[in-house]
């Protein structure tokens, strides 16, 4: 069903009444309650998991550094071949 509001906007309506908008301080309090609720869901990793995750990240970083270093050497060689090295 479509209903025209007092300000001239046309909006879709359902049988459910609109919720009252919270004021500024109520919204801040709601936000803080939601933050604490989400923080209660957080599971901290065990020491063994933390070491494993750290090793995976460091390994990935080393592999990416090797790839970038290899590409740097390749592009340096290509540029030297194409443009020559001045003597």
N, C-alpha and C positions, 0 to 999 in steps of 0.2 A: 504494500500500500504506500502511496506517496502522499506526503503532507507538506503544506507550505507553512514555513515558520513566520514569526512576526517580522523578522528582518528581510523577508522576501526570498529566502533560500528555499529551494525545494529539496526535501530529504526523504529517504526511504525510512519507513517506520515499521516496527514490529510491535507485538503486544507487550514487550518488556519496557518498563519506564526507564528513562535515562538516569544514570548515576549522577549524583551531585559532585561537582568538581571540588577537589580538596584545596584548601588554601596553602600558601607557601610553606608554612611550618609543618603542616600535616604531610605534605609531599616529601619534605626532608626527613621526617620521622619514618615514613613508609620506606623511603630509600634505604635508610640505615638499617631498618628491620630486615629488608630484603638482602642487604649485604651480609649481615650476620647469618641469615638463613643459608646463603650460598657458601659462606665460609665453613659452616658446620658440615657441608658435604665434601669438603676437601680431604683427600686421603694423602698423607705424606708418605713418600717412598721409604722403604727400608734401606739400611746402609748398603746392602748387596745390590739392590736395584739402582741406587744412586751411583755406585761405582760403575755398574754396567752402562747406564745411560751416559755418564761422563766419558767412558771409553768409546762409546759409539759416536758421540759428538766430536771428540778429538780425532778419531779415525777418519770421519767424514771431512773434517777440516784439512787434515794432512792430504787426503786424496784430492780434494779440490785445489789445494796449493800446488800439488804435483801437476795437475792438469793445466792450471794457469801458467806455471813455469814452463811446461812443455810447449804450450801455444806461444808464449813469449819468445822462446828460442826459435820456433818455427817461423814466426813472423819476422823476427830479426834477420834470419837467414834469407827469407824471401825478399825482403827489402834490399839487402846487400846484393843479392843476385840481380834484381831488377834494376836498381839504380847504380850499382857499382860502388866501390869504396874509393874515395879520392886518395891519391898518394901524396 
